[in-house]
Amino acid sequence: MAEVDVDDMPDVRETFRVRSVPTLVMLKNGQEVDSLVGSQPVENVHTWINHTIEA
């Protein structure tokens, strides 16, 4: 897990097309597999993580 300040790292912001904060990006083998945008209840984040891992 990593946290990035996209104001300090615009190249990361562009690479992952971050347009809103917070944005969570799931990577597998260095490749983006999914993202979740906006503030979410913790249950939604857990569901998203589990669904993405199982896919």
PDBQT receptor file of N, H, CA, C and O in Angstrom, charges set to zero:
ATOM      1  N   MET A   1       0.845  -1.155   0.000  1.00  0.00    +0.000 N 
ATOM      2  CA  MET A   1       0.000   0.000   0.000  1.00  0.00    +0.000 C 
ATOM      3  C   MET A   1       0.901   1.231   0.000  1.00  0.00    +0.000 C 
ATOM      4  O   MET A   1       1.952   1.251   0.640  1.00  0.00    +0.000 OA
ATOM      5  N   ALA A   2       0.465   2.259  -0.733  1.00  0.00    +0.000 N 
ATOM      6  H   ALA A   2      -0.389   2.243  -1.253  1.00  0.00    +0.000 HD
ATOM      7  CA  ALA A   2       1.204   3.515  -0.780  1.00  0.00    +0.000 C 
ATOM      8  C   ALA A   2       0.230   4.669  -0.831  1.00  0.00    +0.000 C 
ATOM      9  O   ALA A   2      -0.867   4.558  -1.380  1.00  0.00    +0.000 OA
ATOM     10  N   GLU A   3       0.643   5.770  -0.255  1.00  0.00    +0.000 N 
ATOM     11  H   GLU A   3       1.534   5.861   0.190  1.00  0.00    +0.000 HD
ATOM     12  CA  GLU A   3      -0.145   6.997  -0.311  1.00  0.00    +0.000 C 
ATOM     13  C   GLU A   3       0.679   8.024  -1.070  1.00  0.00    +0.000 C 
ATOM     14  O   GLU A   3       1.869   8.196  -0.804  1.00  0.00    +0.000 OA
ATOM     15  N   VAL A   4       0.045   8.703  -2.012  1.00  0.00    +0.000 N 
ATOM     16  H   VAL A   4      -0.921   8.562  -2.228  1.00  0.00    +0.000 HD
ATOM     17  CA  VAL A   4       0.744   9.659  -2.857  1.00  0.00    +0.000 C 
ATOM     18  C   VAL A   4       0.033  11.002  -2.789  1.00  0.00    +0.000 C 
ATOM     19  O   VAL A   4      -1.188  11.071  -2.928  1.00  0.00    +0.000 OA
ATOM     20  N   ASP A   5       0.798  12.070  -2.574  1.00  0.00    +0.000 N 
ATOM     21  H   ASP A   5       1.790  12.014  -2.460  1.00  0.00    +0.000 HD
ATOM     22  CA  ASP A   5       0.254  13.423  -2.661  1.00  0.00    +0.000 C 
ATOM     23  C   ASP A   5       0.332  13.831  -4.130  1.00  0.00    +0.000 C 
ATOM     24  O   ASP A   5       1.402  14.187  -4.624  1.00  0.00    +0.000 OA
ATOM     25  N   VAL A   6      -0.807  13.779  -4.827  1.00  0.00    +0.000 N 
ATOM     26  H   VAL A   6      -1.676  13.490  -4.426  1.00  0.00    +0.000 HD
ATOM     27  CA  VAL A   6      -0.800  14.030  -6.269  1.00  0.00    +0.000 C 
ATOM     28  C   VAL A   6      -0.472  15.476  -6.619  1.00  0.00    +0.000 C 
ATOM     29  O   VAL A   6      -0.157  15.768  -7.773  1.00  0.00    +0.000 OA
ATOM     30  N   ASP A   7      -0.540  16.385  -5.654  1.00  0.00    +0.000 N 
ATOM     31  H   ASP A   7      -0.796  16.147  -4.716  1.00  0.00    +0.000 HD
ATOM     32  CA  ASP A   7      -0.096  17.756  -5.911  1.00  0.00    +0.000 C 
ATOM     33  C   ASP A   7       1.418  17.813  -6.019  1.00  0.00    +0.000 C 
ATOM     34  O   ASP A   7       1.964  18.615  -6.777  1.00  0.00    +0.000 OA
ATOM     35  N   ASP A   8       2.096  16.959  -5.259  1.00  0.00    +0.000 N 
ATOM     36  H   ASP A   8       1.653  16.308  -4.644  1.00  0.00    +0.000 HD
ATOM     37  CA  ASP A   8       3.558  16.903  -5.296  1.00  0.00    +0.000 C 
ATOM     38  C   ASP A   8       4.083  15.995  -6.396  1.00  0.00    +0.000 C 
ATOM     39  O   ASP A   8       5.255  16.087  -6.763  1.00  0.00    +0.000 OA
ATOM     40  N   MET A   9       3.232  15.116  -6.930  1.00  0.00    +0.000 N 
ATOM     41  H   MET A   9       2.281  15.041  -6.632  1.00  0.00    +0.000 HD
ATOM     42  CA  MET A   9       3.664  14.140  -7.932  1.00  0.00    +0.000 C 
ATOM     43  C   MET A   9       2.695  14.130  -9.118  1.00  0.00    +0.000 C 
ATOM     44  O   MET A   9       1.945  13.170  -9.299  1.00  0.00    +0.000 OA
ATOM     45  N   PRO A  10       2.708  15.192  -9.924  1.00  0.00    +0.000 N 
ATOM     46  CA  PRO A  10       1.759  15.276 -11.035  1.00  0.00    +0.000 C 
ATOM     47  C   PRO A  10       1.911  14.159 -12.069  1.00  0.00    +0.000 C 
ATOM     48  O   PRO A  10       0.945  13.822 -12.754  1.00  0.00    +0.000 OA
ATOM     49  N   ASP A  11       3.098  13.586 -12.192  1.00  0.00    +0.000 N 
ATOM     50  H   ASP A  11       3.883  13.859 -11.636  1.00  0.00    +0.000 HD
ATOM     51  CA  ASP A  11       3.268  12.482 -13.139  1.00  0.00    +0.000 C 
ATOM     52  C   ASP A  11       2.446  11.270 -12.713  1.00  0.00    +0.000 C 
ATOM     53  O   ASP A  11       1.881  10.576 -13.558  1.00  0.00    +0.000 OA
ATOM     54  N   VAL A  12       2.376  11.015 -11.418  1.00  0.00    +0.000 N 
ATOM     55  H   VAL A  12       2.834  11.579 -10.731  1.00  0.00    +0.000 HD
ATOM     56  CA  VAL A  12       1.553   9.903 -10.907  1.00  0.00    +0.000 C 
ATOM     57  C   VAL A  12       0.077  10.233 -11.129  1.00  0.00    +0.000 C 
ATOM     58  O   VAL A  12      -0.705   9.374 -11.535  1.00  0.00    +0.000 OA
ATOM     59  N   ARG A  13      -0.291  11.477 -10.858  1.00  0.00    +0.000 N 
ATOM     60  H   ARG A  13       0.345  12.174 -10.528  1.00  0.00    +0.000 HD
ATOM     61  CA  ARG A  13      -1.684  11.909 -11.069  1.00  0.00    +0.000 C 
ATOM     62  C   ARG A  13      -2.102  11.673 -12.520  1.00  0.00    +0.000 C 
ATOM     63  O   ARG A  13      -3.204  11.184 -12.769  1.00  0.00    +0.000 OA
ATOM     64  N   GLU A  14      -1.252  12.008 -13.465  1.00  0.00    +0.000 N 
ATOM     65  H   GLU A  14      -0.357  12.405 -13.262  1.00  0.00    +0.000 HD
ATOM     66  CA  GLU A  14      -1.573  11.825 -14.883  1.00  0.00    +0.000 C 
ATOM     67  C   GLU A  14      -1.569  10.357 -15.284  1.00  0.00    +0.000 C 
ATOM     68  O   GLU A  14      -2.442   9.914 -16.030  1.00  0.00    +0.000 OA
ATOM     69  N   THR A  15      -0.599   9.606 -14.797  1.00  0.00    +0.000 N 
ATOM     70  H   THR A  15       0.111   9.965 -14.191  1.00  0.00    +0.000 HD
ATOM     71  CA  THR A  15      -0.511   8.184 -15.135  1.00  0.00    +0.000 C 
ATOM     72  C   THR A  15      -1.793   7.444 -14.761  1.00  0.00    +0.000 C 
ATOM     73  O   THR A  15      -2.288   6.617 -15.526  1.00  0.00    +0.000 OA
ATOM     74  N   PHE A  16      -2.326   7.750 -13.574  1.00  0.00    +0.000 N 
ATOM     75  H   PHE A  16      -1.923   8.422 -12.952  1.00  0.00    +0.000 HD
ATOM     76  CA  PHE A  16      -3.509   7.049 -13.092  1.00  0.00    +0.000 C 
ATOM     77  C   PHE A  16      -4.784   7.854 -13.274  1.00  0.00    +0.000 C 
ATOM     78  O   PHE A  16      -5.829   7.489 -12.735  1.00  0.00    +0.000 OA
ATOM     79  N   ARG A  17      -4.712   8.945 -14.028  1.00  0.00    +0.000 N 
ATOM     80  H   ARG A  17      -3.864   9.241 -14.467  1.00  0.00    +0.000 HD
ATOM     81  CA  ARG A  17      -5.875   9.776 -14.370  1.00  0.00    +0.000 C 
ATOM     82  C   ARG A  17      -6.686  10.177 -13.141  1.00  0.00    +0.000 C 
ATOM     83  O   ARG A  17      -7.914  10.092 -13.142  1.00  0.00    +0.000 OA
ATOM     84  N   VAL A  18      -5.988  10.615 -12.095  1.00  0.00    +0.000 N 
ATOM     85  H   VAL A  18      -4.991  10.684 -12.094  1.00  0.00    +0.000 HD
ATOM     86  CA  VAL A  18      -6.660  11.036 -10.864  1.00  0.00    +0.000 C 
ATOM     87  C   VAL A  18      -7.275  12.406 -11.099  1.00  0.00    +0.000 C 
ATOM     88  O   VAL A  18      -6.567  13.368 -11.395  1.00  0.00    +0.000 OA
ATOM     89  N   ARG A  19      -8.576  12.491 -10.967  1.00  0.00    +0.000 N 
ATOM     90  H   ARG A  19      -9.151  11.709 -10.726  1.00  0.00    +0.000 HD
ATOM     91  CA  ARG A  19      -9.305  13.743 -11.162  1.00  0.00    +0.000 C 
ATOM     92  C   ARG A  19      -9.999  14.184  -9.887  1.00  0.00    +0.000 C 
ATOM     93  O   ARG A  19     -10.460  15.320  -9.778  1.00  0.00    +0.000 OA
ATOM     94  N   SER A  20     -10.068  13.265  -8.914  1.00  0.00    +0.000 N 
ATOM     95  H   SER A  20      -9.693  12.343  -9.003  1.00  0.00    +0.000 HD
ATOM     96  CA  SER A  20     -10.752  13.542  -7.658  1.00  0.00    +0.000 C 
ATOM     97  C   SER A  20      -9.986  12.861  -6.532  1.00  0.00    +0.000 C 
ATOM     98  O   SER A  20      -9.383  11.805  -6.719  1.00  0.00    +0.000 OA
ATOM     99  N   VAL A  21     -10.021  13.483  -5.366  1.00  0.00    +0.000 N 
ATOM    100  H   VAL A  21     -10.511  14.342  -5.214  1.00  0.00    +0.000 HD
ATOM    101  CA  VAL A  21      -9.355  12.925  -4.203  1.00  0.00    +0.000 C 
ATOM    102  C   VAL A  21     -10.417  12.679  -3.149  1.00  0.00    +0.000 C 
ATOM    103  O   VAL A  21     -11.209  13.577  -2.863  1.00  0.00    +0.000 OA
ATOM    104  N   PRO A  22     -10.461  11.493  -2.564  1.00  0.00    +0.000 N 
ATOM    105  CA  PRO A  22      -9.506  10.409  -2.722  1.00  0.00    +0.000 C 
ATOM    106  C   PRO A  22      -9.808   9.519  -3.933  1.00  0.00    +0.000 C 
ATOM    107  O   PRO A  22     -10.959   9.371  -4.344  1.00  0.00    +0.000 OA
ATOM    108  N   THR A  23      -8.767   8.946  -4.479  1.00  0.00    +0.000 N 
ATOM    109  H   THR A  23      -7.832   9.067  -4.145  1.00  0.00    +0.000 HD
ATOM    110  CA  THR A  23      -8.869   7.924  -5.512  1.00  0.00    +0.000 C 
ATOM    111  C   THR A  23      -7.998   6.756  -5.080  1.00  0.00    +0.000 C 
ATOM    112  O   THR A  23      -6.814   6.930  -4.790  1.00  0.00    +0.000 OA
ATOM    113  N   LEU A  24      -8.576   5.578  -5.039  1.00  0.00    +0.000 N 
ATOM    114  H   LEU A  24      -9.538   5.436  -5.275  1.00  0.00    +0.000 HD
ATOM    115  CA  LEU A  24      -7.833   4.358  -4.728  1.00  0.00    +0.000 C 
ATOM    116  C   LEU A  24      -7.597   3.615  -6.034  1.00  0.00    +0.000 C 
ATOM    117  O   LEU A  24      -8.506   3.475  -6.853  1.00  0.00    +0.000 OA
ATOM    118  N   VAL A  25      -6.374   3.140  -6.223  1.00  0.00    +0.000 N 
ATOM    119  H   VAL A  25      -5.636   3.254  -5.558  1.00  0.00    +0.000 HD
ATOM    120  CA  VAL A  25      -6.027   2.415  -7.440  1.00  0.00    +0.000 C 
ATOM    121  C   VAL A  25      -5.487   1.047  -7.039  1.00  0.00    +0.000 C 
ATOM    122  O   VAL A  25      -4.569   0.946  -6.225  1.00  0.00    +0.000 OA
ATOM    123  N   MET A  26      -6.065  -0.002  -7.617  1.00  0.00    +0.000 N 
ATOM    124  H   MET A  26      -6.811   0.080  -8.278  1.00  0.00    +0.000 HD
ATOM    125  CA  MET A  26      -5.609  -1.363  -7.364  1.00  0.00    +0.000 C 
ATOM    126  C   MET A  26      -4.668  -1.764  -8.491  1.00  0.00    +0.000 C 
ATOM    127  O   MET A  26      -5.021  -1.682  -9.668  1.00  0.00    +0.000 OA
ATOM    128  N   LEU A  27      -3.464  -2.200  -8.118  1.00  0.00    +0.000 N 
ATOM    129  H   LEU A  27      -3.178  -2.266  -7.162  1.00  0.00    +0.000 HD
ATOM    130  CA  LEU A  27      -2.471  -2.637  -9.096  1.00  0.00    +0.000 C 
ATOM    131  C   LEU A  27      -2.207  -4.124  -8.922  1.00  0.00    +0.000 C 
ATOM    132  O   LEU A  27      -2.216  -4.645  -7.807  1.00  0.00    +0.000 OA
ATOM    133  N   LYS A  28      -1.972  -4.797 -10.039  1.00  0.00    +0.000 N 
ATOM    134  H   LYS A  28      -1.964  -4.374 -10.945  1.00  0.00    +0.000 HD
ATOM    135  CA  LYS A  28      -1.555  -6.198 -10.024  1.00  0.00    +0.000 C 
ATOM    136  C   LYS A  28      -0.408  -6.316 -11.003  1.00  0.00    +0.000 C 
ATOM    137  O   LYS A  28      -0.553  -5.987 -12.181  1.00  0.00    +0.000 OA
ATOM    138  N   ASN A  29       0.727  -6.783 -10.524  1.00  0.00    +0.000 N 
ATOM    139  H   ASN A  29       0.845  -7.050  -9.568  1.00  0.00    +0.000 HD
ATOM    140  CA  ASN A  29       1.932  -6.886 -11.343  1.00  0.00    +0.000 C 
ATOM    141  C   ASN A  29       2.265  -5.552 -12.004  1.00  0.00    +0.000 C 
ATOM    142  O   ASN A  29       2.696  -5.508 -13.156  1.00  0.00    +0.000 OA
ATOM    143  N   GLY A  30       2.061  -4.470 -11.262  1.00  0.00    +0.000 N 
ATOM    144  H   GLY A  30       1.711  -4.506 -10.325  1.00  0.00    +0.000 HD
ATOM    145  CA  GLY A  30       2.402  -3.142 -11.755  1.00  0.00    +0.000 C 
ATOM    146  C   GLY A  30       1.402  -2.526 -12.714  1.00  0.00    +0.000 C 
ATOM    147  O   GLY A  30       1.614  -1.415 -13.198  1.00  0.00    +0.000 OA
ATOM    148  N   GLN A  31       0.313  -3.231 -12.997  1.00  0.00    +0.000 N 
ATOM    149  H   GLN A  31       0.140  -4.134 -12.604  1.00  0.00    +0.000 HD
ATOM    150  CA  GLN A  31      -0.698  -2.735 -13.920  1.00  0.00    +0.000 C 
ATOM    151  C   GLN A  31      -1.982  -2.418 -13.164  1.00  0.00    +0.000 C 
ATOM    152  O   GLN A  31      -2.386  -3.163 -12.271  1.00  0.00    +0.000 OA
ATOM    153  N   GLU A  32      -2.624  -1.301 -13.527  1.00  0.00    +0.000 N 
ATOM    154  H   GLU A  32      -2.295  -0.696 -14.252  1.00  0.00    +0.000 HD
ATOM    155  CA  GLU A  32      -3.885  -0.938 -12.908  1.00  0.00    +0.000 C 
ATOM    156  C   GLU A  32      -4.969  -1.933 -13.304  1.00  0.00    +0.000 C 
ATOM    157  O   GLU A  32      -5.163  -2.220 -14.486  1.00  0.00    +0.000 OA
ATOM    158  N   VAL A  33      -5.676  -2.459 -12.297  1.00  0.00    +0.000 N 
ATOM    159  H   VAL A  33      -5.519  -2.226 -11.337  1.00  0.00    +0.000 HD
ATOM    160  CA  VAL A  33      -6.776  -3.382 -12.580  1.00  0.00    +0.000 C 
ATOM    161  C   VAL A  33      -8.131  -2.784 -12.224  1.00  0.00    +0.000 C 
ATOM    162  O   VAL A  33      -9.158  -3.217 -12.748  1.00  0.00    +0.000 OA
ATOM    163  N   ASP A  34      -8.141  -1.784 -11.331  1.00  0.00    +0.000 N 
ATOM    164  H   ASP A  34      -7.307  -1.433 -10.906  1.00  0.00    +0.000 HD
ATOM    165  CA  ASP A  34      -9.405  -1.144 -10.962  1.00  0.00    +0.000 C 
ATOM    166  C   ASP A  34      -9.104   0.100 -10.152  1.00  0.00    +0.000 C 
ATOM    167  O   ASP A  34      -7.994   0.283  -9.653  1.00  0.00    +0.000 OA
ATOM    168  N   SER A  35     -10.118   0.961 -10.029  1.00  0.00    +0.000 N 
ATOM    169  H   SER A  35     -11.020   0.812 -10.434  1.00  0.00    +0.000 HD
ATOM    170  CA  SER A  35      -9.985   2.144  -9.185  1.00  0.00    +0.000 C 
ATOM    171  C   SER A  35     -11.325   2.447  -8.532  1.00  0.00    +0.000 C 
ATOM    172  O   SER A  35     -12.385   2.048  -9.014  1.00  0.00    +0.000 OA
ATOM    173  N   LEU A  36     -11.242   3.158  -7.430  1.00  0.00    +0.000 N 
ATOM    174  H   LEU A  36     -10.381   3.482  -7.038  1.00  0.00    +0.000 HD
ATOM    175  CA  LEU A  36     -12.422   3.555  -6.669  1.00  0.00    +0.000 C 
ATOM    176  C   LEU A  36     -12.254   5.036  -6.360  1.00  0.00    +0.000 C 
ATOM    177  O   LEU A  36     -11.260   5.439  -5.755  1.00  0.00    +0.000 OA
ATOM    178  N   VAL A  37     -13.220   5.844  -6.772  1.00  0.00    +0.000 N 
ATOM    179  H   VAL A  37     -14.028   5.517  -7.263  1.00  0.00    +0.000 HD
ATOM    180  CA  VAL A  37     -13.112   7.290  -6.659  1.00  0.00    +0.000 C 
ATOM    181  C   VAL A  37     -14.097   7.819  -5.632  1.00  0.00    +0.000 C 
ATOM    182  O   VAL A  37     -15.250   7.392  -5.573  1.00  0.00    +0.000 OA
ATOM    183  N   GLY A  38     -13.626   8.748  -4.831  1.00  0.00    +0.000 N 
ATOM    184  H   GLY A  38     -12.690   9.095  -4.878  1.00  0.00    +0.000 HD
ATOM    185  CA  GLY A  38     -14.489   9.423  -3.870  1.00  0.00    +0.000 C 
ATOM    186  C   GLY A  38     -14.452   8.783  -2.496  1.00  0.00    +0.000 C 
ATOM    187  O   GLY A  38     -14.039   7.636  -2.329  1.00  0.00    +0.000 OA
ATOM    188  N   SER A  39     -14.889   9.547  -1.535  1.00  0.00    +0.000 N 
ATOM    189  H   SER A  39     -15.225  10.479  -1.671  1.00  0.00    +0.000 HD
ATOM    190  CA  SER A  39     -14.963   9.055  -0.162  1.00  0.00    +0.000 C 
ATOM    191  C   SER A  39     -16.024   7.955  -0.083  1.00  0.00    +0.000 C 
ATOM    192  O   SER A  39     -17.151   8.128  -0.547  1.00  0.00    +0.000 OA
ATOM    193  N   GLN A  40     -15.647   6.835   0.505  1.00  0.00    +0.000 N 
ATOM    194  H   GLN A  40     -14.731   6.694   0.882  1.00  0.00    +0.000 HD
ATOM    195  CA  GLN A  40     -16.521   5.664   0.573  1.00  0.00    +0.000 C 
ATOM    196  C   GLN A  40     -16.573   5.152   2.007  1.00  0.00    +0.000 C 
ATOM    197  O   GLN A  40     -15.596   5.272   2.745  1.00  0.00    +0.000 OA
ATOM    198  N   PRO A  41     -17.707   4.581   2.405  1.00  0.00    +0.000 N 
ATOM    199  CA  PRO A  41     -17.750   3.897   3.699  1.00  0.00    +0.000 C 
ATOM    200  C   PRO A  41     -16.766   2.720   3.683  1.00  0.00    +0.000 C 
ATOM    201  O   PRO A  41     -16.529   2.114   2.638  1.00  0.00    +0.000 OA
ATOM    202  N   VAL A  42     -16.206   2.412   4.832  1.00  0.00    +0.000 N 
ATOM    203  H   VAL A  42     -16.398   2.905   5.681  1.00  0.00    +0.000 HD
ATOM    204  CA  VAL A  42     -15.204   1.354   4.916  1.00  0.00    +0.000 C 
ATOM    205  C   VAL A  42     -15.741   0.026   4.373  1.00  0.00    +0.000 C 
ATOM    206  O   VAL A  42     -14.980  -0.753   3.799  1.00  0.00    +0.000 OA
ATOM    207  N   GLU A  43     -17.022  -0.238   4.542  1.00  0.00    +0.000 N 
ATOM    208  H   GLU A  43     -17.640   0.395   5.008  1.00  0.00    +0.000 HD
ATOM    209  CA  GLU A  43     -17.592  -1.492   4.029  1.00  0.00    +0.000 C 
ATOM    210  C   GLU A  43     -17.485  -1.559   2.506  1.00  0.00    +0.000 C 
ATOM    211  O   GLU A  43     -17.206  -2.618   1.945  1.00  0.00    +0.000 OA
ATOM    212  N   ASN A  44     -17.709  -0.422   1.839  1.00  0.00    +0.000 N 
ATOM    213  H   ASN A  44     -17.935   0.439   2.294  1.00  0.00    +0.000 HD
ATOM    214  CA  ASN A  44     -17.586  -0.380   0.372  1.00  0.00    +0.000 C 
ATOM    215  C   ASN A  44     -16.154  -0.631  -0.067  1.00  0.00    +0.000 C 
ATOM    216  O   ASN A  44     -15.917  -1.318  -1.060  1.00  0.00    +0.000 OA
ATOM    217  N   VAL A  45     -15.205  -0.082   0.665  1.00  0.00    +0.000 N 
ATOM    218  H   VAL A  45     -15.397   0.476   1.472  1.00  0.00    +0.000 HD
ATOM    219  CA  VAL A  45     -13.793  -0.279   0.323  1.00  0.00    +0.000 C 
ATOM    220  C   VAL A  45     -13.422  -1.741   0.491  1.00  0.00    +0.000 C 
ATOM    221  O   VAL A  45     -12.750  -2.311  -0.368  1.00  0.00    +0.000 OA
ATOM    222  N   HIS A  46     -13.851  -2.352   1.584  1.00  0.00    +0.000 N 
ATOM    223  H   HIS A  46     -14.397  -1.888   2.282  1.00  0.00    +0.000 HD
ATOM    224  CA  HIS A  46     -13.563  -3.779   1.801  1.00  0.00    +0.000 C 
ATOM    225  C   HIS A  46     -14.186  -4.638   0.701  1.00  0.00    +0.000 C 
ATOM    226  O   HIS A  46     -13.544  -5.557   0.192  1.00  0.00    +0.000 OA
ATOM    227  N   THR A  47     -15.420  -4.346   0.340  1.00  0.00    +0.000 N 
ATOM    228  H   THR A  47     -15.941  -3.600   0.754  1.00  0.00    +0.000 HD
ATOM    229  CA  THR A  47     -16.091  -5.087  -0.741  1.00  0.00    +0.000 C 
ATOM    230  C   THR A  47     -15.344  -4.914  -2.048  1.00  0.00    +0.000 C 
ATOM    231  O   THR A  47     -15.144  -5.886  -2.776  1.00  0.00    +0.000 OA
ATOM    232  N   TRP A  48     -14.923  -3.689  -2.362  1.00  0.00    +0.000 N 
ATOM    233  H   TRP A  48     -15.085  -2.900  -1.770  1.00  0.00    +0.000 HD
ATOM    234  CA  TRP A  48     -14.177  -3.411  -3.592  1.00  0.00    +0.000 C 
ATOM    235  C   TRP A  48     -12.865  -4.190  -3.621  1.00  0.00    +0.000 C 
ATOM    236  O   TRP A  48     -12.517  -4.796  -4.634  1.00  0.00    +0.000 OA
ATOM    237  N   ILE A  49     -12.145  -4.168  -2.509  1.00  0.00    +0.000 N 
ATOM    238  H   ILE A  49     -12.427  -3.675  -1.686  1.00  0.00    +0.000 HD
ATOM    239  CA  ILE A  49     -10.871  -4.899  -2.440  1.00  0.00    +0.000 C 
ATOM    240  C   ILE A  49     -11.109  -6.389  -2.658  1.00  0.00    +0.000 C 
ATOM    241  O   ILE A  49     -10.442  -7.007  -3.487  1.00  0.00    +0.000 OA
ATOM    242  N   ASN A  50     -12.048  -6.965  -1.926  1.00  0.00    +0.000 N 
ATOM    243  H   ASN A  50     -12.590  -6.463  -1.253  1.00  0.00    +0.000 HD
ATOM    244  CA  ASN A  50     -12.317  -8.393  -2.053  1.00  0.00    +0.000 C 
ATOM    245  C   ASN A  50     -12.765  -8.777  -3.464  1.00  0.00    +0.000 C 
ATOM    246  O   ASN A  50     -12.303  -9.776  -4.015  1.00  0.00    +0.000 OA
ATOM    247  N   HIS A  51     -13.661  -7.983  -4.044  1.00  0.00    +0.000 N 
ATOM    248  H   HIS A  51     -14.035  -7.171  -3.597  1.00  0.00    +0.000 HD
ATOM    249  CA  HIS A  51     -14.141  -8.254  -5.402  1.00  0.00    +0.000 C 
ATOM    250  C   HIS A  51     -12.996  -8.185  -6.404  1.00  0.00    +0.000 C 
ATOM    251  O   HIS A  51     -12.883  -9.043  -7.280  1.00  0.00    +0.000 OA
ATOM    252  N   THR A  52     -12.152  -7.176  -6.279  1.00  0.00    +0.000 N 
ATOM    253  H   THR A  52     -12.244  -6.479  -5.568  1.00  0.00    +0.000 HD
ATOM    254  CA  THR A  52     -11.051  -7.000  -7.234  1.00  0.00    +0.000 C 
ATOM    255  C   THR A  52     -10.021  -8.114  -7.097  1.00  0.00    +0.000 C 
ATOM    256  O   THR A  52      -9.488  -8.588  -8.100  1.00  0.00    +0.000 OA
ATOM    257  N   ILE A  53      -9.739  -8.533  -5.884  1.00  0.00    +0.000 N 
ATOM    258  H   ILE A  53     -10.173  -8.148  -5.069  1.00  0.00    +0.000 HD
ATOM    259  CA  ILE A  53      -8.779  -9.627  -5.674  1.00  0.00    +0.000 C 
ATOM    260  C   ILE A  53      -9.302 -10.937  -6.256  1.00  0.00    +0.000 C 
ATOM    261  O   ILE A  53      -8.538 -11.716  -6.827  1.00  0.00    +0.000 OA
ATOM    262  N   GLU A  54     -10.603 -11.178  -6.112  1.00  0.00    +0.000 N 
ATOM    263  H   GLU A  54     -11.223 -10.545  -5.648  1.00  0.00    +0.000 HD
ATOM    264  CA  GLU A  54     -11.198 -12.427  -6.590  1.00  0.00    +0.000 C 
ATOM    265  C   GLU A  54     -11.363 -12.455  -8.105  1.00  0.00    +0.000 C 
ATOM    266  O   GLU A  54     -11.490 -13.534  -8.684  1.00  0.00    +0.000 OA
ATOM    267  N   ALA A  55     -11.365 -11.307  -8.756  1.00  0.00    +0.000 N 
ATOM    268  H   ALA A  55     -11.262 -10.430  -8.286  1.00  0.00    +0.000 HD
ATOM    269  CA  ALA A  55     -11.608 -11.240 -10.204  1.00  0.00    +0.000 C 
ATOM    270  C   ALA A  55     -10.442 -11.792 -10.997  1.00  0.00    +0.000 C 
ATOM    271  O   ALA A  55     -10.485 -11.808 -12.227  1.00  0.00    +0.000 OA
TER     272      ALA A  55
